[in-house]
Amino acid sequence: MKMRIILFFTALFLFCIVATDIFWWIQISSDNSKSLAQVNKEYLEKFPLFISSGKQIVMLNILILTTSGALFFISKSSPKIKMISQVFLIGCIVIGLWQIFTLL
């Protein structure tokens, strides 16, 4: 039981990393006074130097969402957090599909 709770909070932490990334992109790209090149440059400055492109960020997001989704799937067997785990699992799937779509 306690292990499922720990897995849930680990999954929630990973999910929040991706949510923060999406928030950054929306916040930076909503400034219409900047060109796309300026937006990309400002966005990439938020990441470590070894991440040099948007594709790498999307691939990392997909990996994080897959891990998070698997942990939510495992943690949903706990009756106390079953519903919230299912909601976050669906969120991981939807955001993951959106991230895959951005690669195309």
Buried (B, 14 or more C-beta within 10 A) or exposed (E): EEEBEEBBEBBBEBBEEBBEBEEBBEEBBEEEEBEEEEBBEBBBEEBEEEBEEBEEBBBBBBBBBBBBBBBBBBBBEBEEBEEBBBEBBEBBBEBBEEBBEEEE
